[in-house]
Amino acid sequence: MLQPSPSRKRRGRLARSGAASVALLAVAGYLAVQY
């Protein structure tokens, strides 16, 4: 995030992949705590 890029596509894809990875991590942690 050094410079605000005008292209929103890359940022959207990055944000989406980041959110997906965070959700996967949260689910994995929840399952690990459950078992």
ChimeraX attribute file (.defattr): number of C-alpha atoms within 10 A of each C-alpha:
attribute: neighborCount
match mode: 1-to-1
recipient: residues
	/A:1	5
	/A:2	4
	/A:3	5
	/A:4	8
	/A:5	10
	/A:6	8
	/A:7	8
	/A:8	10
	/A:9	10
	/A:10	11
	/A:11	14
	/A:12	11
	/A:13	11
	/A:14	12
	/A:15	12
	/A:16	12
	/A:17	12
	/A:18	12
	/A:19	12
	/A:20	12
	/A:21	12
	/A:22	12
	/A:23	12
	/A:24	12
	/A:25	12
	/A:26	12
	/A:27	12
	/A:28	12
	/A:29	11
	/A:30	11
	/A:31	10
	/A:32	9
	/A:33	8
	/A:34	7
	/A:35	5
